[in-house]
Amino acid sequence: MTYALFLILNDVDKLRDIHKILYNLGCGATTLDSVGMGKLLLENNVDVPVFAGIRKLIEGDKPYNKTMISVIHNEEKMHAAVAAIKKELKMDTVNKKGVGYIFVLPVIECHGYKVDDDK
């Protein structure tokens, strides 16, 4: 099965480290500049309780984030990538909430890339 790993990275100082992780696993990635709805709500002084806890993170010097997309053609590699990214970002610790967000979706079809069934 093929997977699309998405990472919304709020701690953009970690971008190079995440690229190294994916490179070392033999995975490519595309990185896009992005801004979340939380930032837009805060800029317009909309009081939404769920965003109150991340106000300081978003109001810092780097209000924007990076969205990374990696199409991974192997389940083991996908799990290894998720685990390594979570470890690098310390996502499982209470003090590191808001550093990033990962989700993975199955890819039904993939065009424009040679898929090797032996991977």
Biopython code that builds the backbone (N, CA, C, O; Angstrom):
import numpy as np
from Bio.PDB.StructureBuilder import StructureBuilder

atoms = [
    (1, "MET", "N", (0.851, -1.184, 0.000)),
    (1, "MET", "CA", (0.000, 0.000, 0.000)),
    (1, "MET", "C", (0.891, 1.238, 0.000)),
    (1, "MET", "O", (2.013, 1.213, 0.505)),
    (2, "THR", "N", (0.378, 2.303, -0.565)),
    (2, "THR", "CA", (1.072, 3.591, -0.608)),
    (2, "THR", "C", (0.357, 4.550, 0.337)),
    (2, "THR", "O", (-0.868, 4.530, 0.457)),
    (3, "TYR", "N", (1.150, 5.394, 1.006)),
    (3, "TYR", "CA", (0.627, 6.323, 2.001)),
    (3, "TYR", "C", (1.090, 7.736, 1.713)),
    (3, "TYR", "O", (2.170, 7.948, 1.163)),
    (4, "ALA", "N", (0.264, 8.704, 2.090)),
    (4, "ALA", "CA", (0.659, 10.110, 2.051)),
    (4, "ALA", "C", (0.776, 10.573, 3.499)),
    (4, "ALA", "O", (-0.208, 10.613, 4.237)),
    (5, "LEU", "N", (1.990, 10.918, 3.885)),
    (5, "LEU", "CA", (2.252, 11.419, 5.227)),
    (5, "LEU", "C", (2.229, 12.940, 5.152)),
    (5, "LEU", "O", (2.935, 13.536, 4.338)),
    (6, "PHE", "N", (1.432, 13.559, 5.987)),
    (6, "PHE", "CA", (1.334, 15.014, 6.067)),
    (6, "PHE", "C", (1.860, 15.457, 7.424)),
    (6, "PHE", "O", (1.489, 14.893, 8.453)),
    (7, "LEU", "N", (2.711, 16.454, 7.426)),
    (7, "LEU", "CA", (3.213, 17.040, 8.666)),
    (7, "LEU", "C", (3.003, 18.542, 8.594)),
    (7, "LEU", "O", (3.546, 19.208, 7.711)),
    (8, "ILE", "N", (2.221, 19.076, 9.515)),
    (8, "ILE", "CA", (2.119, 20.519, 9.666)),
    (8, "ILE", "C", (3.104, 20.856, 10.769)),
    (8, "ILE", "O", (2.891, 20.518, 11.933)),
    (9, "LEU", "N", (4.177, 21.521, 10.394)),
    (9, "LEU", "CA", (5.291, 21.780, 11.300)),
    (9, "LEU", "C", (5.250, 23.225, 11.776)),
    (9, "LEU", "O", (5.512, 24.150, 11.007)),
    (10, "ASN", "N", (4.921, 23.409, 13.041)),
    (10, "ASN", "CA", (4.898, 24.751, 13.617)),
    (10, "ASN", "C", (6.289, 25.211, 14.038)),
    (10, "ASN", "O", (6.603, 26.399, 13.968)),
    (11, "ASP", "N", (7.115, 24.274, 14.473)),
    (11, "ASP", "CA", (8.495, 24.594, 14.874)),
    (11, "ASP", "C", (9.381, 24.518, 13.636)),
    (11, "ASP", "O", (10.056, 23.515, 13.404)),
    (12, "VAL", "N", (9.371, 25.593, 12.839)),
    (12, "VAL", "CA", (10.066, 25.577, 11.556)),
    (12, "VAL", "C", (11.583, 25.456, 11.689)),
    (12, "VAL", "O", (12.268, 25.168, 10.707)),
    (13, "ASP", "N", (12.112, 25.671, 12.886)),
    (13, "ASP", "CA", (13.548, 25.460, 13.111)),
    (13, "ASP", "C", (13.920, 23.988, 12.962)),
    (13, "ASP", "O", (15.095, 23.662, 12.792)),
    (14, "LYS", "N", (12.940, 23.105, 13.023)),
    (14, "LYS", "CA", (13.169, 21.661, 12.906)),
    (14, "LYS", "C", (13.050, 21.155, 11.469)),
    (14, "LYS", "O", (13.180, 19.957, 11.221)),
    (15, "LEU", "N", (12.805, 22.054, 10.533)),
    (15, "LEU", "CA", (12.571, 21.648, 9.145)),
    (15, "LEU", "C", (13.726, 20.829, 8.579)),
    (15, "LEU", "O", (13.502, 19.767, 7.999)),
    (16, "ARG", "N", (14.940, 21.303, 8.737)),
    (16, "ARG", "CA", (16.113, 20.591, 8.211)),
    (16, "ARG", "C", (16.244, 19.195, 8.842)),
    (16, "ARG", "O", (16.574, 18.230, 8.152)),
    (17, "ASP", "N", (15.985, 19.093, 10.148)),
    (17, "ASP", "CA", (16.063, 17.801, 10.824)),
    (17, "ASP", "C", (15.032, 16.813, 10.272)),
    (17, "ASP", "O", (15.325, 15.628, 10.109)),
    (18, "ILE", "N", (13.844, 17.301, 9.992)),
    (18, "ILE", "CA", (12.794, 16.436, 9.435)),
    (18, "ILE", "C", (13.163, 16.016, 8.019)),
    (18, "ILE", "O", (12.951, 14.863, 7.644)),
    (19, "HIS", "N", (13.710, 16.932, 7.229)),
    (19, "HIS", "CA", (14.167, 16.566, 5.884)),
    (19, "HIS", "C", (15.233, 15.476, 5.962)),
    (19, "HIS", "O", (15.219, 14.549, 5.152)),
    (20, "LYS", "N", (16.154, 15.568, 6.914)),
    (20, "LYS", "CA", (17.202, 14.554, 7.077)),
    (20, "LYS", "C", (16.605, 13.198, 7.417)),
    (20, "LYS", "O", (17.046, 12.173, 6.897)),
    (21, "ILE", "N", (15.608, 13.191, 8.285)),
    (21, "ILE", "CA", (14.948, 11.931, 8.654)),
    (21, "ILE", "C", (14.362, 11.269, 7.415)),
    (21, "ILE", "O", (14.591, 10.084, 7.172)),
    (22, "LEU", "N", (13.613, 12.027, 6.637)),
    (22, "LEU", "CA", (12.985, 11.464, 5.439)),
    (22, "LEU", "C", (14.038, 11.037, 4.419)),
    (22, "LEU", "O", (13.897, 9.991, 3.786)),
    (23, "TYR", "N", (15.082, 11.829, 4.257)),
    (23, "TYR", "CA", (16.167, 11.481, 3.329)),
    (23, "TYR", "C", (16.832, 10.167, 3.749)),
    (23, "TYR", "O", (17.063, 9.293, 2.913)),
    (24, "ASN", "N", (17.136, 10.030, 5.033)),
    (24, "ASN", "CA", (17.791, 8.815, 5.534)),
    (24, "ASN", "C", (16.916, 7.579, 5.380)),
    (24, "ASN", "O", (17.432, 6.465, 5.296)),
    (25, "LEU", "N", (15.613, 7.757, 5.343)),
    (25, "LEU", "CA", (14.690, 6.638, 5.128)),
    (25, "LEU", "C", (14.443, 6.382, 3.638)),
    (25, "LEU", "O", (13.746, 5.435, 3.277)),
    (26, "GLY", "N", (15.010, 7.219, 2.786)),
    (26, "GLY", "CA", (14.816, 7.060, 1.350)),
    (26, "GLY", "C", (13.480, 7.585, 0.872)),
    (26, "GLY", "O", (12.954, 7.130, -0.144)),
    (27, "CYS", "N", (12.931, 8.539, 1.598)),
    (27, "CYS", "CA", (11.638, 9.127, 1.242)),
    (27, "CYS", "C", (11.839, 10.548, 0.737)),
    (27, "CYS", "O", (12.673, 11.287, 1.258)),
    (28, "GLY", "N", (11.088, 10.917, -0.258)),
    (28, "GLY", "CA", (11.086, 12.295, -0.713)),
    (28, "GLY", "C", (9.988, 13.055, 0.007)),
    (28, "GLY", "O", (9.169, 12.465, 0.712)),
    (29, "ALA", "N", (9.975, 14.360, -0.174)),
    (29, "ALA", "CA", (8.924, 15.178, 0.434)),
    (29, "ALA", "C", (8.832, 16.502, -0.296)),
    (29, "ALA", "O", (9.805, 16.978, -0.882)),
    (30, "THR", "N", (7.664, 17.081, -0.253)),
    (30, "THR", "CA", (7.435, 18.428, -0.751)),
    (30, "THR", "C", (7.056, 19.280, 0.453)),
    (30, "THR", "O", (6.230, 18.880, 1.274)),
    (31, "THR", "N", (7.664, 20.456, 0.549)),
    (31, "THR", "CA", (7.405, 21.346, 1.680)),
    (31, "THR", "C", (6.776, 22.632, 1.173)),
    (31, "THR", "O", (7.277, 23.265, 0.244)),
    (32, "LEU", "N", (5.676, 23.001, 1.796)),
    (32, "LEU", "CA", (4.927, 24.202, 1.422)),
    (32, "LEU", "C", (4.859, 25.165, 2.595)),
    (32, "LEU", "O", (4.755, 24.740, 3.745)),
    (33, "ASP", "N", (4.916, 26.463, 2.310)),
    (33, "ASP", "CA", (4.651, 27.462, 3.340)),
    (33, "ASP", "C", (3.149, 27.442, 3.604)),
    (33, "ASP", "O", (2.351, 27.320, 2.674)),
    (34, "SER", "N", (2.768, 27.561, 4.872)),
    (34, "SER", "CA", (1.347, 27.535, 5.195)),
    (34, "SER", "C", (1.078, 28.369, 6.442)),
    (34, "SER", "O", (1.991, 28.724, 7.187)),
    (35, "VAL", "N", (-0.184, 28.668, 6.643)),
    (35, "VAL", "CA", (-0.619, 29.375, 7.850)),
    (35, "VAL", "C", (-1.936, 28.745, 8.270)),
    (35, "VAL", "O", (-2.819, 28.514, 7.443)),
    (36, "GLY", "N", (-2.059, 28.470, 9.561)),
    (36, "GLY", "CA", (-3.258, 27.808, 10.059)),
    (36, "GLY", "C", (-4.381, 28.776, 10.367)),
    (36, "GLY", "O", (-4.165, 29.983, 10.479)),
    (37, "MET", "N", (-5.563, 28.245, 10.502)),
    (37, "MET", "CA", (-6.740, 29.043, 10.820)),
    (37, "MET", "C", (-6.589, 29.701, 12.185)),
    (37, "MET", "O", (-7.112, 30.793, 12.406)),
    (38, "GLY", "N", (-5.880, 29.050, 13.103)),
    (38, "GLY", "CA", (-5.657, 29.631, 14.424)),
    (38, "GLY", "C", (-4.980, 30.976, 14.331)),
    (38, "GLY", "O", (-5.357, 31.908, 15.041)),
    (39, "LYS", "N", (-3.985, 31.098, 13.469)),
    (39, "LYS", "CA", (-3.276, 32.370, 13.277)),
    (39, "LYS", "C", (-4.230, 33.433, 12.750)),
    (39, "LYS", "O", (-4.210, 34.574, 13.211)),
    (40, "LEU", "N", (-5.056, 33.064, 11.793)),
    (40, "LEU", "CA", (-5.997, 34.033, 11.223)),
    (40, "LEU", "C", (-7.021, 34.493, 12.253)),
    (40, "LEU", "O", (-7.374, 35.671, 12.296)),
    (41, "LEU", "N", (-7.504, 33.561, 13.089)),
    (41, "LEU", "CA", (-8.459, 33.929, 14.128)),
    (41, "LEU", "C", (-7.822, 34.869, 15.142)),
    (41, "LEU", "O", (-8.444, 35.837, 15.581)),
    (42, "LEU", "N", (-6.566, 34.575, 15.514)),
    (42, "LEU", "CA", (-5.876, 35.430, 16.470)),
    (42, "LEU", "C", (-5.623, 36.818, 15.904)),
    (42, "LEU", "O", (-5.727, 37.810, 16.625)),
    (43, "GLU", "N", (-5.289, 36.899, 14.611)),
    (43, "GLU", "CA", (-5.053, 38.200, 13.979)),
    (43, "GLU", "C", (-6.317, 39.050, 13.971)),
    (43, "GLU", "O", (-6.248, 40.279, 13.982)),
    (44, "ASN", "N", (-7.466, 38.390, 13.952)),
    (44, "ASN", "CA", (-8.740, 39.105, 13.928)),
    (44, "ASN", "C", (-9.384, 39.167, 15.311)),
    (44, "ASN", "O", (-10.556, 39.521, 15.444)),
    (45, "ASN", "N", (-8.603, 38.818, 16.342)),
    (45, "ASN", "CA", (-9.052, 38.862, 17.739)),
    (45, "ASN", "C", (-10.334, 38.080, 17.986)),
    (45, "ASN", "O", (-11.174, 38.489, 18.787)),
    (46, "VAL", "N", (-10.482, 36.952, 17.295)),
    (46, "VAL", "CA", (-11.610, 36.075, 17.535)),
    (46, "VAL", "C", (-11.256, 35.210, 18.737)),
    (46, "VAL", "O", (-10.209, 34.561, 18.748)),
    (47, "ASP", "N", (-12.122, 35.196, 19.749)),
    (47, "ASP", "CA", (-11.850, 34.446, 20.974)),
    (47, "ASP", "C", (-12.398, 33.032, 20.846)),
    (47, "ASP", "O", (-13.595, 32.804, 21.022)),
    (48, "VAL", "N", (-11.519, 32.084, 20.538)),
    (48, "VAL", "CA", (-11.882, 30.674, 20.425)),
    (48, "VAL", "C", (-11.092, 29.926, 21.492)),
    (48, "VAL", "O", (-9.864, 29.883, 21.416)),
    (49, "PRO", "N", (-11.760, 29.331, 22.487)),
    (49, "PRO", "CA", (-11.066, 28.699, 23.612)),
    (49, "PRO", "C", (-10.007, 27.681, 23.203)),
    (49, "PRO", "O", (-8.966, 27.598, 23.856)),
    (50, "VAL", "N", (-10.234, 26.911, 22.156)),
    (50, "VAL", "CA", (-9.288, 25.876, 21.774)),
    (50, "VAL", "C", (-7.949, 26.469, 21.328)),
    (50, "VAL", "O", (-6.924, 25.792, 21.406)),
    (51, "PHE", "N", (-7.941, 27.711, 20.869)),
    (51, "PHE", "CA", (-6.713, 28.347, 20.409)),
    (51, "PHE", "C", (-5.994, 29.132, 21.505)),
    (51, "PHE", "O", (-4.869, 29.585, 21.298)),
    (52, "ALA", "N", (-6.615, 29.297, 22.644)),
    (52, "ALA", "CA", (-6.011, 30.087, 23.714)),
    (52, "ALA", "C", (-4.665, 29.513, 24.145)),
    (52, "ALA", "O", (-3.735, 30.271, 24.425)),
    (53, "GLY", "N", (-4.547, 28.194, 24.201)),
    (53, "GLY", "CA", (-3.313, 27.553, 24.644)),
    (53, "GLY", "C", (-2.163, 27.682, 23.676)),
    (53, "GLY", "O", (-1.006, 27.548, 24.074)),
    (54, "ILE", "N", (-2.453, 27.941, 22.407)),
    (54, "ILE", "CA", (-1.361, 28.051, 21.433)),
    (54, "ILE", "C", (-1.103, 29.500, 21.023)),
    (54, "ILE", "O", (-0.322, 29.760, 20.107)),
    (55, "ARG", "N", (-1.755, 30.439, 21.699)),
    (55, "ARG", "CA", (-1.605, 31.859, 21.342)),
    (55, "ARG", "C", (-0.142, 32.287, 21.348)),
    (55, "ARG", "O", (0.308, 32.938, 20.406)),
    (56, "LYS", "N", (0.610, 31.935, 22.391)),
    (56, "LYS", "CA", (2.013, 32.352, 22.466)),
    (56, "LYS", "C", (2.834, 31.747, 21.348)),
    (56, "LYS", "O", (3.686, 32.421, 20.770)),
    (57, "LEU", "N", (2.588, 30.476, 21.033)),
    (57, "LEU", "CA", (3.322, 29.821, 19.956)),
    (57, "LEU", "C", (3.079, 30.535, 18.630)),
    (57, "LEU", "O", (4.014, 30.783, 17.868)),
    (58, "ILE", "N", (1.843, 30.856, 18.367)),
    (58, "ILE", "CA", (1.479, 31.460, 17.090)),
    (58, "ILE", "C", (1.892, 32.926, 17.021)),
    (58, "ILE", "O", (2.215, 33.422, 15.942)),
    (59, "GLU", "N", (1.889, 33.625, 18.145)),
    (59, "GLU", "CA", (2.210, 35.044, 18.134)),
    (59, "GLU", "C", (3.710, 35.311, 18.155)),
    (59, "GLU", "O", (4.118, 36.470, 18.236)),
    (60, "GLY", "N", (4.535, 34.287, 18.086)),
    (60, "GLY", "CA", (5.980, 34.460, 18.112)),
    (60, "GLY", "C", (6.505, 35.099, 16.841)),
    (60, "GLY", "O", (5.740, 35.609, 16.022)),
    (61, "ASP", "N", (7.827, 35.064, 16.687)),
    (61, "ASP", "CA", (8.469, 35.677, 15.528)),
    (61, "ASP", "C", (8.140, 34.953, 14.227)),
    (61, "ASP", "O", (8.252, 35.543, 13.153)),
    (62, "LYS", "N", (7.738, 33.691, 14.302)),
    (62, "LYS", "CA", (7.482, 32.886, 13.112)),
    (62, "LYS", "C", (6.026, 32.431, 13.120)),
    (62, "LYS", "O", (5.730, 31.310, 13.533)),
    (63, "PRO", "N", (5.125, 33.285, 12.672)),
    (63, "PRO", "CA", (3.710, 32.972, 12.770)),
    (63, "PRO", "C", (3.231, 31.932, 11.771)),
    (63, "PRO", "O", (2.111, 31.433, 11.879)),
    (64, "TYR", "N", (4.064, 31.608, 10.808)),
    (64, "TYR", "CA", (3.645, 30.673, 9.772)),
    (64, "TYR", "C", (4.259, 29.312, 10.027)),
    (64, "TYR", "O", (5.196, 29.186, 10.815)),
    (65, "ASN", "N", (3.739, 28.299, 9.367)),
    (65, "ASN", "CA", (4.271, 26.960, 9.527)),
    (65, "ASN", "C", (4.631, 26.383, 8.168)),
    (65, "ASN", "O", (4.483, 27.038, 7.137)),
    (66, "LYS", "N", (5.097, 25.170, 8.187)),
    (66, "LYS", "CA", (5.432, 24.444, 6.964)),
    (66, "LYS", "C", (4.549, 23.208, 6.910)),
    (66, "LYS", "O", (4.325, 22.549, 7.925)),
    (67, "THR", "N", (4.056, 22.902, 5.731)),
    (67, "THR", "CA", (3.312, 21.669, 5.521)),
    (67, "THR", "C", (4.158, 20.786, 4.623)),
    (67, "THR", "O", (4.516, 21.169, 3.509)),
    (68, "MET", "N", (4.472, 19.596, 5.122)),
    (68, "MET", "CA", (5.272, 18.633, 4.369)),
    (68, "MET", "C", (4.379, 17.482, 3.943)),
    (68, "MET", "O", (3.546, 17.002, 4.711)),
    (69, "ILE", "N", (4.567, 17.053, 2.711)),
    (69, "ILE", "CA", (3.834, 15.911, 2.170)),
    (69, "ILE", "C", (4.863, 14.929, 1.635)),
    (69, "ILE", "O", (5.730, 15.286, 0.837)),
    (70, "SER", "N", (4.752, 13.689, 2.087)),
    (70, "SER", "CA", (5.644, 12.640, 1.610)),
    (70, "SER", "C", (4.813, 11.437, 1.196)),
    (70, "SER", "O", (4.044, 10.903, 1.995)),
    (71, "VAL", "N", (4.964, 11.014, -0.042)),
    (71, "VAL", "CA", (4.285, 9.811, -0.523)),
    (71, "VAL", "C", (5.245, 8.647, -0.308)),
    (71, "VAL", "O", (6.339, 8.604, -0.870)),
    (72, "ILE", "N", (4.803, 7.707, 0.520)),
    (72, "ILE", "CA", (5.660, 6.601, 0.949)),
    (72, "ILE", "C", (5.036, 5.297, 0.475)),
    (72, "ILE", "O", (3.861, 5.030, 0.728)),
    (73, "HIS", "N", (5.836, 4.486, -0.215)),
    (73, "HIS", "CA", (5.323, 3.270, -0.868)),
    (73, "HIS", "C", (5.515, 2.002, -0.053)),
    (73, "HIS", "O", (5.524, 0.901, -0.603)),
    (74, "ASN", "N", (5.668, 2.155, 1.260)),
    (74, "ASN", "CA", (5.952, 0.988, 2.088)),
    (74, "ASN", "C", (5.444, 1.268, 3.498)),
    (74, "ASN", "O", (5.758, 2.307, 4.078)),
    (75, "GLU", "N", (4.659, 0.343, 4.051)),
    (75, "GLU", "CA", (4.064, 0.555, 5.379)),
    (75, "GLU", "C", (5.122, 0.649, 6.482)),
    (75, "GLU", "O", (5.013, 1.492, 7.373)),
    (76, "GLU", "N", (6.138, -0.204, 6.426)),
    (76, "GLU", "CA", (7.197, -0.161, 7.445)),
    (76, "GLU", "C", (7.921, 1.181, 7.423)),
    (76, "GLU", "O", (8.205, 1.759, 8.472)),
    (77, "LYS", "N", (8.214, 1.668, 6.227)),
    (77, "LYS", "CA", (8.911, 2.951, 6.080)),
    (77, "LYS", "C", (8.040, 4.094, 6.597)),
    (77, "LYS", "O", (8.539, 5.033, 7.217)),
    (78, "MET", "N", (6.743, 4.009, 6.339)),
    (78, "MET", "CA", (5.818, 5.037, 6.816)),
    (78, "MET", "C", (5.812, 5.072, 8.340)),
    (78, "MET", "O", (5.895, 6.143, 8.941)),
    (79, "HIS", "N", (5.713, 3.891, 8.967)),
    (79, "HIS", "CA", (5.723, 3.836, 10.434)),
    (79, "HIS", "C", (7.053, 4.322, 10.998)),
    (79, "HIS", "O", (7.081, 4.992, 12.031)),
    (80, "ALA", "N", (8.149, 3.992, 10.331)),
    (80, "ALA", "CA", (9.472, 4.451, 10.774)),
    (80, "ALA", "C", (9.568, 5.974, 10.673)),
    (80, "ALA", "O", (10.120, 6.622, 11.562)),
    (81, "ALA", "N", (9.033, 6.542, 9.597)),
    (81, "ALA", "CA", (9.064, 7.996, 9.415)),
    (81, "ALA", "C", (8.248, 8.694, 10.500)),
    (81, "ALA", "O", (8.705, 9.673, 11.090)),
    (82, "VAL", "N", (7.049, 8.194, 10.761)),
    (82, "VAL", "CA", (6.198, 8.796, 11.797)),
    (82, "VAL", "C", (6.888, 8.721, 13.157)),
    (82, "VAL", "O", (6.922, 9.708, 13.891)),
    (83, "ALA", "N", (7.430, 7.570, 13.491)),
    (83, "ALA", "CA", (8.097, 7.401, 14.784)),
    (83, "ALA", "C", (9.300, 8.331, 14.920)),
    (83, "ALA", "O", (9.488, 8.949, 15.968)),
    (84, "ALA", "N", (10.112, 8.434, 13.876)),
    (84, "ALA", "CA", (11.308, 9.277, 13.930)),
    (84, "ALA", "C", (10.943, 10.760, 14.018)),
    (84, "ALA", "O", (11.591, 11.517, 14.740)),
    (85, "ILE", "N", (9.923, 11.167, 13.298)),
    (85, "ILE", "CA", (9.484, 12.575, 13.349)),
    (85, "ILE", "C", (8.938, 12.895, 14.736)),
    (85, "ILE", "O", (9.270, 13.931, 15.313)),
    (86, "LYS", "N", (8.100, 12.008, 15.274)),
    (86, "LYS", "CA", (7.551, 12.231, 16.617)),
    (86, "LYS", "C", (8.661, 12.307, 17.655)),
    (86, "LYS", "O", (8.596, 13.115, 18.582)),
    (87, "LYS", "N", (9.672, 11.471, 17.501)),
    (87, "LYS", "CA", (10.803, 11.495, 18.443)),
    (87, "LYS", "C", (11.577, 12.803, 18.309)),
    (87, "LYS", "O", (11.905, 13.431, 19.316)),
    (88, "GLU", "N", (11.867, 13.214, 17.094)),
    (88, "GLU", "CA", (12.621, 14.460, 16.861)),
    (88, "GLU", "C", (11.886, 15.670, 17.417)),
    (88, "GLU", "O", (12.499, 16.562, 18.003)),
    (89, "LEU", "N", (10.588, 15.698, 17.235)),
    (89, "LEU", "CA", (9.784, 16.837, 17.688)),
    (89, "LEU", "C", (9.325, 16.699, 19.130)),
    (89, "LEU", "O", (8.680, 17.597, 19.673)),
    (90, "LYS", "N", (9.661, 15.565, 19.753)),
    (90, "LYS", "CA", (9.245, 15.293, 21.138)),
    (90, "LYS", "C", (7.731, 15.460, 21.287)),
    (90, "LYS", "O", (7.248, 16.057, 22.250)),
    (91, "MET", "N", (7.002, 14.924, 20.319)),
    (91, "MET", "CA", (5.551, 15.105, 20.277)),
    (91, "MET", "C", (4.812, 14.352, 21.369)),
    (91, "MET", "O", (3.660, 14.672, 21.662)),
    (92, "ASP", "N", (5.444, 13.366, 21.974)),
    (92, "ASP", "CA", (4.771, 12.584, 23.011)),
    (92, "ASP", "C", (4.959, 13.161, 24.404)),
    (92, "ASP", "O", (4.481, 12.583, 25.380)),
    (93, "THR", "N", (5.643, 14.289, 24.513)),
    (93, "THR", "CA", (5.840, 14.899, 25.825)),
    (93, "THR", "C", (4.842, 16.020, 26.021)),
    (93, "THR", "O", (4.467, 16.702, 25.067)),
    (94, "VAL", "N", (4.417, 16.211, 27.241)),
    (94, "VAL", "CA", (3.408, 17.218, 27.559)),
    (94, "VAL", "C", (3.878, 18.618, 27.179)),
    (94, "VAL", "O", (3.074, 19.434, 26.729)),
    (95, "ASN", "N", (5.147, 18.906, 27.351)),
    (95, "ASN", "CA", (5.661, 20.252, 27.122)),
    (95, "ASN", "C", (5.824, 20.601, 25.649)),
    (95, "ASN", "O", (6.138, 21.751, 25.339)),
    (96, "LYS", "N", (5.629, 19.676, 24.742)),
    (96, "LYS", "CA", (5.868, 19.940, 23.326)),
    (96, "LYS", "C", (4.585, 19.965, 22.496)),
    (96, "LYS", "O", (4.642, 19.812, 21.276)),
    (97, "LYS", "N", (3.452, 20.150, 23.125)),
    (97, "LYS", "CA", (2.213, 20.239, 22.352)),
    (97, "LYS", "C", (2.252, 21.462, 21.456)),
    (97, "LYS", "O", (2.778, 22.503, 21.850)),
    (98, "GLY", "N", (1.711, 21.352, 20.275)),
    (98, "GLY", "CA", (1.657, 22.471, 19.349)),
    (98, "GLY", "C", (2.857, 22.583, 18.436)),
    (98, "GLY", "O", (2.904, 23.474, 17.588)),
    (99, "VAL", "N", (3.846, 21.682, 18.592)),
    (99, "VAL", "CA", (5.052, 21.750, 17.761)),
    (99, "VAL", "C", (4.770, 21.290, 16.327)),
    (99, "VAL", "O", (5.442, 21.711, 15.386)),
    (100, "GLY", "N", (3.783, 20.435, 16.181)),
    (100, "GLY", "CA", (3.448, 19.930, 14.856)),
    (100, "GLY", "C", (2.271, 18.987, 14.925)),
    (100, "GLY", "O", (1.786, 18.651, 16.005)),
    (101, "TYR", "N", (1.818, 18.566, 13.764)),
    (101, "TYR", "CA", (0.658, 17.689, 13.655)),
    (101, "TYR", "C", (0.906, 16.751, 12.481)),
    (101, "TYR", "O", (1.197, 17.203, 11.373)),
    (102, "ILE", "N", (0.792, 15.456, 12.718)),
    (102, "ILE", "CA", (1.023, 14.458, 11.662)),
    (102, "ILE", "C", (-0.273, 13.688, 11.410)),
    (102, "ILE", "O", (-0.985, 13.322, 12.345)),
    (103, "PHE", "N", (-0.561, 13.453, 10.141)),
    (103, "PHE", "CA", (-1.598, 12.490, 9.801)),
    (103, "PHE", "C", (-1.193, 11.768, 8.526)),
    (103, "PHE", "O", (-0.443, 12.294, 7.705)),
    (104, "VAL", "N", (-1.699, 10.568, 8.380)),
    (104, "VAL", "CA", (-1.350, 9.703, 7.247)),
    (104, "VAL", "C", (-2.639, 9.241, 6.585)),
    (104, "VAL", "O", (-3.593, 8.844, 7.255)),
    (105, "LEU", "N", (-2.651, 9.299, 5.261)),
    (105, "LEU", "CA", (-3.804, 8.839, 4.484)),
    (105, "LEU", "C", (-3.357, 7.801, 3.463)),
    (105, "LEU", "O", (-2.246, 7.882, 2.940)),
    (106, "PRO", "N", (-4.214, 6.831, 3.179)),
    (106, "PRO", "CA", (-3.881, 5.895, 2.106)),
    (106, "PRO", "C", (-3.978, 6.593, 0.755)),
    (106, "PRO", "O", (-4.824, 7.466, 0.560)),
    (107, "VAL", "N", (-3.120, 6.209, -0.164)),
    (107, "VAL", "CA", (-3.138, 6.757, -1.518)),
    (107, "VAL", "C", (-3.776, 5.705, -2.427)),
    (107, "VAL", "O", (-3.260, 4.596, -2.559)),
    (108, "ILE", "N", (-4.881, 6.055, -3.039)),
    (108, "ILE", "CA", (-5.608, 5.124, -3.902)),
    (108, "ILE", "C", (-4.878, 4.954, -5.223)),
    (108, "ILE", "O", (-4.720, 3.833, -5.706)),
    (109, "GLU", "N", (-4.433, 6.055, -5.810)),
    (109, "GLU", "CA", (-3.682, 6.019, -7.057)),
    (109, "GLU", "C", (-2.544, 7.020, -6.966)),
    (109, "GLU", "O", (-2.630, 8.028, -6.265)),
    (110, "CYS", "N", (-1.474, 6.717, -7.690)),
    (110, "CYS", "CA", (-0.319, 7.614, -7.728)),
    (110, "CYS", "C", (0.169, 7.675, -9.169)),
    (110, "CYS", "O", (0.530, 6.651, -9.749)),
    (111, "HIS", "N", (0.180, 8.865, -9.744)),
    (111, "HIS", "CA", (0.590, 9.045, -11.132)),
    (111, "HIS", "C", (1.784, 9.988, -11.199)),
    (111, "HIS", "O", (1.917, 10.884, -10.365)),
    (112, "GLY", "N", (2.642, 9.793, -12.176)),
    (112, "GLY", "CA", (3.782, 10.675, -12.357)),
    (112, "GLY", "C", (4.995, 10.268, -11.576)),
    (112, "GLY", "O", (5.967, 11.020, -11.497)),
    (113, "TYR", "N", (4.959, 9.082, -10.992)),
    (113, "TYR", "CA", (6.081, 8.580, -10.220)),
    (113, "TYR", "C", (6.168, 7.084, -10.461)),
    (113, "TYR", "O", (5.160, 6.385, -10.365)),
    (114, "LYS", "N", (7.355, 6.582, -10.773)),
    (114, "LYS", "CA", (7.519, 5.150, -10.997)),
    (114, "LYS", "C", (7.453, 4.418, -9.662)),
    (114, "LYS", "O", (8.245, 4.686, -8.758)),
    (115, "VAL", "N", (6.516, 3.507, -9.545)),
    (115, "VAL", "CA", (6.347, 2.741, -8.322)),
    (115, "VAL", "C", (6.972, 1.362, -8.533)),
    (115, "VAL", "O", (6.574, 0.627, -9.437)),
    (116, "ASP", "N", (7.939, 1.019, -7.709)),
    (116, "ASP", "CA", (8.604, -0.269, -7.765)),
    (116, "ASP", "C", (7.926, -1.200, -6.775)),
    (116, "ASP", "O", (7.963, -0.946, -5.571)),
    (117, "ASP", "N", (7.306, -2.274, -7.254)),
    (117, "ASP", "CA", (6.573, -3.204, -6.385)),
    (117, "ASP", "C", (7.475, -3.956, -5.413)),
    (117, "ASP", "O", (6.977, -4.537, -4.449)),
    (118, "ASP", "N", (8.787, -3.961, -5.638)),
    (118, "ASP", "CA", (9.690, -4.709, -4.771)),
    (118, "ASP", "C", (10.080, -3.941, -3.510)),
    (118, "ASP", "O", (10.800, -4.485, -2.673)),
    (119, "LYS", "N", (9.636, -2.711, -3.349)),
    (119, "LYS", "CA", (10.023, -1.914, -2.186)),
    (119, "LYS", "C", (9.308, -2.359, -0.947)),
    (119, "LYS", "O", (9.520, -1.792, 0.125)),
]
sb = StructureBuilder()
sb.init_structure("model")
sb.init_model(0)
sb.init_chain("A")
sb.init_seg("    ")
for serial, (resi, resn, name, xyz) in enumerate(atoms, 1):
    if name == "N":
        sb.init_residue(resn, " ", resi, " ")
    sb.init_atom(name, np.array(xyz, "f"), 0.0, 1.0, " ", f" {name:<3s}", serial, name[0])
structure = sb.get_structure()
